[in-house]
Amino acid sequence: MRLPKIQNIDPLEIEAESFRIIEAELGPTGFSPEQFAVVRRCIHATGDFSFAENLRFHPQAIEAGLRAILAGKNILVDVNMAASGISKQLLAQFGGRVICRVAEAEAAERASAGRMTRSEAAVELAAGENIGIAVAGNAPTALLKIMELIKCGVFAPDLVIGVPVGFVNAAESKEILASKPYPFITALGRKGGTPAAVAAVNALLRLAAAAEEPPKN
């Protein structure tokens, strides 16, 4: 068997080359440049080009996400894996923090007492912590709870990123999110996951950082 040839490329250029390949294979799209930055990073994180077909953006999604970041608001995530993947260094430049309370004892206690998942309980606990972007990339129950709290008027993030993955209520929760009047980013169907959620957030953080850069002479 003939083994594939490995490219000899500078490690610092790997991401740029990956983006070039993605852009070449996709060709022209109907996304705005800012939306495409999110789509491209989701594909880069997952190796799955179907995100170019499945991702949906509220018309104000990018603007709302950037406004939240630049205002120094916090980012709520549903699992610690997402918290680990988000660029805390970039977020800290604007004064924000990544918040995930799913592993806390209080979340476990609330979940048991309220007959809910820990993801739901964690969202309830963090809803008052100056959240600008609420992210659910793993648990459909977290996304449903985010939408429930918004409907009740006790939670008002600037942007909801809902891309939970799976076979039970994942597609349904994202379809509901796609019908909402407030800013959202979602991926229709069963596909999604924490890598896609993290990629979307990191794309927004990089867009925010670029917006803060002084103009070049």
Secondary structure, DSSP 4 states (H G I P E B T S, - for coil): -PPPPPP---GGGHHHHHHHHHHHHH-S-SS-HHHHHHHHHHHHHH--TTHHHHEEE-TTHHHHHHHHHHTT-EEEESSHHHHHHS-HHHHHTTT--EE--TTSHHHHHHHHHHT--HHHHHHHHHTTS-EEEEEESS-HHHHHHHHHHHHHTS---SEEEE---SSSSHHHHHHHHTT-SS-EEEE-SS---HHHHHHHHHHHHHHHHHHHSPPP-
